[in-house]
Amino acid sequence: MPEISPAFSQIGRGFAAYLAPPSPDVIRFTVGQPDFDTPDSVVQSAVDALQRGETAYTRSQGSVSLCKAVSTHLQTLDINSNSEDIVVTPGCKQALLYALMTMITPGDEVILLAPAWPSYDGMIRIFGGVPVHVPVLRPSYHPDFEALEARVSERTKAIMLNSPNNPTGAVYSPDEVQKIAEFAEKHDLWIIDDMIYSTLVWANHAYTSPINHAGGQNRTITIGGWSKGWAMTGWRMGWITGPSDFMEAVKTCQTSAATHIPTFLMPAGEVALQLKEETEQMAESFANRRIVMHAGLNSLPGVSAPEPEGAFYILADIAGTGMTDIEFANRALAEARVQLIPGSLMEGGEGLVRLSYATSLENIHEGIKRLSSWLSGL
């Protein structure tokens, strides 16, 4: 039998083992998915497009009007991008793959702020790249610039930025983003800015793009999508934009790999980007749940967590319980009937557990109650 590429023997599947749906009696704090339905107007737009027969091939990078809508949305975040330099992709993950496919040659290093979402590591390895995990500061989970300087090398090609962050919930300050842009310019690196959670910020400072800082303008690849802020995870719609030369290569990737996203979803993407009330209500709900989850976790014996600044995750330190994160997660499921993610599935996440508060307040209260009873009874 012909051999499989050896790269795949080094690639894990991230959180997959802990994302399997548990039995109905389990409180689930694992899935990073809004517990809202996609807004009705967005759904109806897709239905209308189907009924109009919009099911044929179309412009590979996305319709002209959809790319203009993405450009307009990005402008509200102070990101100026020509709509001709936007490609709408089958999900944010596909956009990340295109970015890495376009910039990496075997042996190139990509810096990740650790602990990082595990899919980054696997994607980099697929293309023969080397993920370099640089620990963030604790307990804030913000960048450690001394550590970054210590780990950069002549082989470093890019730095991956994710703010608001999964798994930590950190939102990097404008000063920190500026320092990252300066760091990238100094070492001539690409910046891959995964801003999928940019609409979900609870910190005093908003999401900030490195493209707005000296050094970041001609090296930032901006990647986002509809999944988190618009409750459209299953729609698989993302975007990518960057310098024109880079985006010409990305267009080639899209044409070769996917052609385009489903034609009838394009009008729905436009409608979603025009919404305000619905998305603000979702964000406000997550902001309130964050307060409840954070207070509840810090009331547990042996558990501590900084206040989350964005997205809908808390990365809690459970070292005080005397358990490893794997043991904590397994016993929480078996004994407390609460499902969460052990941090050691990510490099630099040992002794931590990730919890998603993209679930109801009722579930949050019940889950904390169960964890409290379990830990107090040990």
C-alpha positions as CSV (number, residue, x, y, z in Angstrom):
1,M,0.0,0.0,0.0
2,P,1.4,3.5,-0.8
3,E,2.5,5.5,2.2
4,I,0.5,8.3,3.8
5,S,2.3,11.6,4.3
6,P,4.3,11.3,7.5
7,A,3.2,14.8,8.5
8,F,-0.2,13.4,9.7
9,S,1.5,11.2,12.3
10,Q,2.4,14.3,14.2
11,I,-1.0,16.0,14.1
12,G,-3.5,15.5,16.8
13,R,-7.2,16.2,16.7
14,G,-7.3,18.9,19.4
15,F,-10.3,18.8,21.7
16,A,-12.2,16.1,19.7
17,A,-12.1,13.5,22.4
18,Y,-13.8,15.9,24.8
19,L,-16.3,17.3,22.4
20,A,-18.3,14.2,21.9
21,P,-21.9,14.9,23.0
22,P,-22.4,13.4,26.5
23,S,-25.5,11.9,27.9
24,P,-28.4,14.3,28.5
25,D,-27.8,14.5,32.3
26,V,-24.3,16.1,31.7
27,I,-23.8,19.9,31.9
28,R,-21.6,20.7,28.8
29,F,-19.1,23.5,29.1
30,T,-17.0,22.4,26.1
31,V,-18.4,23.6,22.8
32,G,-17.5,27.0,21.5
33,Q,-20.8,27.6,19.8
34,P,-23.4,30.2,20.5
35,D,-26.6,28.7,21.9
36,F,-28.7,31.0,19.7
37,D,-30.5,30.3,16.5
38,T,-29.2,32.0,13.4
39,P,-31.3,35.3,13.0
40,D,-34.5,34.7,11.1
41,S,-33.8,37.3,8.4
42,V,-30.5,35.5,7.6
43,V,-32.2,32.1,7.3
44,Q,-35.0,33.6,5.1
45,S,-32.4,35.2,2.8
46,A,-30.8,31.8,2.1
47,V,-34.2,30.3,1.5
48,D,-35.2,33.1,-0.9
49,A,-31.9,32.6,-2.8
50,L,-32.6,28.9,-3.1
51,Q,-36.1,29.6,-4.4
52,R,-34.7,32.1,-6.9
53,G,-32.5,29.3,-8.2
54,E,-29.1,30.7,-7.0
55,T,-27.5,27.3,-7.1
56,A,-25.0,27.6,-10.0
57,Y,-21.3,28.5,-10.1
58,T,-20.4,32.1,-9.4
59,R,-17.5,34.4,-8.7
60,S,-14.8,32.4,-6.9
61,Q,-13.9,34.9,-4.2
62,G,-17.6,35.6,-3.4
63,S,-20.1,37.9,-5.0
64,V,-19.1,41.5,-5.6
65,S,-21.8,42.7,-3.2
66,L,-20.8,40.2,-0.4
67,C,-17.1,41.2,-0.6
68,K,-18.2,44.8,-0.4
69,A,-20.3,44.0,2.6
70,V,-17.3,42.4,4.3
71,S,-15.2,45.4,3.5
72,T,-17.7,47.7,5.0
73,H,-17.9,45.6,8.1
74,L,-14.2,45.6,8.5
75,Q,-14.1,49.4,8.1
76,T,-16.3,49.6,11.3
77,L,-13.3,47.9,13.0
78,D,-10.8,50.4,11.4
79,I,-9.6,47.9,8.9
80,N,-9.4,49.4,5.5
81,S,-9.5,46.6,2.9
82,N,-10.3,46.8,-0.8
83,S,-13.2,44.5,-1.6
84,E,-11.2,43.1,-4.5
85,D,-8.7,41.8,-1.9
86,I,-11.4,39.8,0.1
87,V,-12.1,36.1,-0.4
88,V,-15.1,34.5,1.3
89,T,-14.1,31.0,2.3
90,P,-15.9,27.8,3.5
91,G,-15.3,28.7,7.1
92,C,-12.6,30.6,9.1
93,K,-10.6,27.4,9.3
94,Q,-10.3,27.2,5.5
95,A,-9.2,30.8,5.5
96,L,-6.5,30.0,8.0
97,L,-5.4,27.0,5.8
98,Y,-5.2,29.3,2.8
99,A,-3.0,31.8,4.7
100,L,-0.6,29.1,5.9
101,M,-0.6,27.4,2.5
102,T,0.3,30.6,0.8
103,M,3.2,31.6,3.2
104,I,4.8,28.4,4.5
105,T,7.5,26.3,3.0
106,P,8.8,23.2,4.8
107,G,10.9,24.1,7.8
108,D,9.4,27.6,8.3
109,E,8.4,28.4,11.9
110,V,5.2,30.0,13.0
111,I,5.0,31.5,16.5
112,L,1.9,30.7,18.6
113,L,1.0,32.4,21.9
114,A,0.6,29.4,24.1
115,P,-1.7,27.9,25.1
116,A,-3.2,28.3,21.6
117,W,-6.2,26.8,19.9
118,P,-4.9,23.4,18.9
119,S,-6.0,23.5,15.3
120,Y,-3.3,26.1,14.6
121,D,-0.6,23.5,15.5
122,G,-2.0,20.9,13.2
123,M,-2.5,23.3,10.3
124,I,1.1,24.5,10.4
125,R,2.4,20.9,10.5
126,I,0.2,19.9,7.4
127,F,2.4,22.2,5.3
128,G,5.7,21.1,6.8
129,G,5.9,24.1,9.1
130,V,7.1,24.1,12.7
131,P,4.8,25.5,15.4
132,V,6.7,27.4,18.1
133,H,4.7,27.7,21.2
134,V,5.7,30.7,23.3
135,P,4.1,30.9,26.7
136,V,2.0,33.9,27.6
137,L,2.1,35.7,30.9
138,R,0.2,34.2,33.9
139,P,-2.4,34.8,35.2
140,S,-3.4,37.5,32.6
141,Y,-2.7,35.3,29.5
142,H,-1.3,38.4,27.7
143,P,1.8,38.3,25.5
144,D,5.3,37.9,27.0
145,F,7.5,40.0,24.7
146,E,10.7,38.9,26.3
147,A,9.7,35.3,25.6
148,L,8.8,36.2,22.0
149,E,12.3,37.7,21.4
150,A,13.9,34.6,22.9
151,R,12.1,32.2,20.6
152,V,12.2,34.0,17.3
153,S,14.8,32.7,14.8
154,E,16.0,33.1,11.2
155,R,13.5,30.4,10.3
156,T,10.5,32.2,11.8
157,K,8.0,33.2,9.0
158,A,4.9,34.3,10.9
159,I,3.2,35.0,14.2
160,M,-0.4,33.9,14.8
161,L,-2.6,36.4,16.7
162,N,-6.0,35.6,18.1
163,S,-7.6,38.3,20.2
164,P,-10.2,37.9,21.7
165,N,-8.6,34.6,22.4
166,N,-9.6,31.0,22.4
167,P,-8.9,29.4,24.9
168,T,-7.8,32.1,27.3
169,G,-10.5,34.8,26.9
170,A,-7.8,37.5,26.8
171,V,-8.1,40.6,24.6
172,Y,-4.8,42.2,23.8
173,S,-4.5,46.0,24.4
174,P,-3.8,48.5,21.6
175,D,-0.3,48.9,23.1
176,E,0.3,45.1,23.0
177,V,-0.9,44.9,19.4
178,Q,1.4,47.7,18.5
179,K,4.3,45.9,20.0
180,I,3.4,42.7,18.1
181,A,3.3,44.8,14.9
182,E,6.7,46.2,15.7
183,F,8.1,42.8,16.6
184,A,6.8,41.4,13.2
185,E,8.4,44.3,11.3
186,K,11.7,44.0,13.2
187,H,11.9,40.3,12.2
188,D,10.1,40.6,8.9
189,L,7.2,38.3,9.8
190,W,3.7,37.9,8.5
191,I,1.0,38.5,11.1
192,I,-2.0,36.1,10.8
193,D,-4.8,37.9,12.7
194,D,-7.6,35.5,13.6
195,M,-10.3,38.0,14.7
196,I,-13.2,35.6,14.6
197,Y,-14.3,36.8,18.1
198,S,-13.9,40.5,17.4
199,T,-17.6,41.3,18.1
200,L,-17.4,39.7,21.6
201,V,-15.2,42.0,23.7
202,W,-15.8,42.7,27.4
203,A,-12.6,44.6,28.2
204,N,-12.2,48.4,28.5
205,H,-10.4,48.3,25.1
206,A,-11.9,47.0,21.9
207,Y,-10.5,44.5,19.5
208,T,-7.5,46.1,17.8
209,S,-6.1,45.1,14.4
210,P,-2.3,45.2,13.9
211,I,-3.0,46.6,10.5
212,N,-3.5,50.0,12.2
213,H,-0.1,50.1,13.7
214,A,3.3,51.0,12.2
215,G,4.8,47.8,10.8
216,G,1.6,45.9,10.5
217,Q,0.1,47.4,7.4
218,N,1.8,45.4,4.7
219,R,2.2,42.2,6.6
220,T,-1.2,41.5,8.3
221,I,-3.5,38.8,7.0
222,T,-7.0,39.4,8.5
223,I,-9.2,36.3,9.0
224,G,-12.7,36.2,10.4
225,G,-16.2,35.0,9.7
226,W,-19.8,34.7,10.7
227,S,-19.7,31.7,13.0
228,K,-19.4,33.2,16.5
229,G,-20.8,36.7,16.4
230,W,-23.9,35.8,14.2
231,A,-24.6,32.3,15.5
232,M,-23.8,30.8,12.1
233,T,-21.3,28.0,13.0
234,G,-22.8,25.4,10.7
235,W,-23.0,27.8,7.7
236,R,-19.2,27.5,7.2
237,M,-18.6,31.1,6.1
238,G,-15.4,32.9,6.7
239,W,-13.3,35.7,5.1
240,I,-9.6,36.5,4.5
241,T,-8.0,39.7,3.3
242,G,-4.5,41.1,3.1
243,P,-2.0,42.8,0.7
244,S,-3.0,42.5,-2.9
245,D,-0.1,40.3,-4.0
246,F,-0.8,37.9,-1.1
247,M,-4.5,37.8,-1.9
248,E,-3.9,36.9,-5.5
249,A,-2.2,33.7,-4.2
250,V,-5.2,33.1,-1.9
251,K,-7.6,33.4,-4.8
252,T,-5.6,30.6,-6.6
253,C,-5.9,28.5,-3.4
254,Q,-9.7,29.0,-3.3
255,T,-10.1,28.3,-7.1
256,S,-8.2,25.1,-6.8
257,A,-9.5,23.9,-3.5
258,A,-13.2,24.9,-3.1
259,T,-14.3,27.1,-6.1
260,H,-16.5,29.1,-3.8
261,I,-18.9,28.9,-0.9
262,P,-22.5,27.8,-1.7
263,T,-24.0,30.5,-4.0
264,F,-27.3,30.7,-2.1
265,L,-25.5,31.5,1.2
266,M,-23.9,34.7,-0.2
267,P,-27.0,36.9,0.1
268,A,-27.5,35.6,3.7
269,G,-23.9,36.7,4.6
270,E,-24.8,40.2,3.4
271,V,-27.9,40.3,5.5
272,A,-26.1,39.1,8.6
273,L,-23.5,41.9,8.3
274,Q,-26.2,44.5,8.3
275,L,-27.7,43.3,11.6
276,K,-27.1,45.2,14.8
277,E,-29.8,44.6,17.4
278,E,-29.6,40.8,17.2
279,T,-25.9,40.6,17.4
280,E,-25.8,43.1,20.3
281,Q,-28.3,41.0,22.2
282,M,-26.2,37.9,21.8
283,A,-23.1,39.8,22.9
284,E,-24.8,41.2,26.0
285,S,-26.1,37.8,27.0
286,F,-22.6,36.3,26.8
287,A,-21.2,39.3,28.8
288,N,-23.7,38.6,31.6
289,R,-23.0,34.9,31.6
290,R,-19.3,35.6,31.8
291,I,-19.8,37.4,35.2
292,V,-21.7,34.4,36.6
293,M,-19.3,31.8,35.4
294,H,-16.2,33.7,36.6
295,A,-17.6,34.3,40.1
296,G,-18.7,30.7,40.3
297,L,-15.4,29.3,39.3
298,N,-13.5,31.4,41.7
299,S,-15.7,30.2,44.5
300,L,-14.6,26.6,44.0
301,P,-11.9,25.2,46.3
302,G,-8.5,25.0,44.5
303,V,-9.7,26.8,41.4
304,S,-8.8,30.3,40.2
305,A,-9.3,32.2,36.9
306,P,-8.7,35.7,35.7
307,E,-11.7,37.7,34.5
308,P,-12.3,36.9,30.8
309,E,-12.0,39.9,28.5
310,G,-13.6,38.5,25.4
311,A,-14.9,35.6,23.4
312,F,-16.9,33.1,25.6
313,Y,-14.2,31.1,27.3
314,I,-12.6,30.9,30.7
315,L,-9.2,29.2,31.2
316,A,-9.1,28.2,34.9
317,D,-6.2,27.1,37.0
318,I,-7.0,23.9,38.9
319,A,-3.6,23.1,40.3
320,G,-4.9,23.9,43.8
321,T,-7.1,20.8,43.6
322,G,-4.1,18.5,43.5
323,M,-5.3,17.0,40.3
324,T,-3.8,17.1,36.8
325,D,-6.0,18.8,34.3
326,I,-6.7,15.4,32.6
327,E,-7.7,13.9,35.9
328,F,-9.8,16.9,36.8
329,A,-11.7,16.8,33.5
330,N,-12.3,13.0,33.6
331,R,-13.4,13.0,37.2
332,A,-15.6,16.1,36.7
333,L,-17.4,14.2,33.9
334,A,-17.7,10.9,35.8
335,E,-18.4,12.2,39.3
336,A,-19.9,15.7,38.9
337,R,-21.5,15.1,35.4
338,V,-19.9,18.2,34.0
339,Q,-17.9,18.2,30.8
340,L,-15.0,20.5,30.2
341,I,-11.7,20.6,28.3
342,P,-8.3,19.7,29.9
343,G,-5.7,22.3,29.1
344,S,-2.8,19.9,28.4
345,L,-4.4,19.1,25.0
346,M,-2.7,22.4,24.1
347,E,1.0,22.9,24.6
348,G,1.4,25.2,27.6
349,G,-2.0,24.4,29.0
350,E,-1.0,21.9,31.7
351,G,-2.8,22.5,35.0
352,L,-5.6,24.4,33.3
353,V,-9.1,23.6,32.1
354,R,-11.1,25.5,29.5
355,L,-14.8,26.2,30.0
356,S,-17.2,27.7,27.5
357,Y,-20.0,29.9,28.8
358,A,-21.9,29.8,25.5
359,T,-24.7,28.0,27.3
360,S,-27.7,29.0,29.4
361,L,-27.5,30.7,32.7
362,E,-29.4,27.8,34.1
363,N,-26.7,25.4,32.9
364,I,-24.0,27.6,34.3
365,H,-25.6,27.8,37.8
366,E,-26.2,24.0,37.8
367,G,-22.7,23.2,36.5
368,I,-21.0,25.3,39.1
369,K,-23.3,23.8,41.8
370,R,-22.3,20.3,40.8
371,L,-18.6,21.2,40.6
372,S,-18.8,22.8,44.1
373,S,-20.5,19.8,45.6
374,W,-18.0,17.4,44.0
375,L,-14.8,19.3,45.0
376,S,-16.1,20.0,48.5
377,G,-16.8,16.3,49.0
378,L,-13.3,15.1,48.0
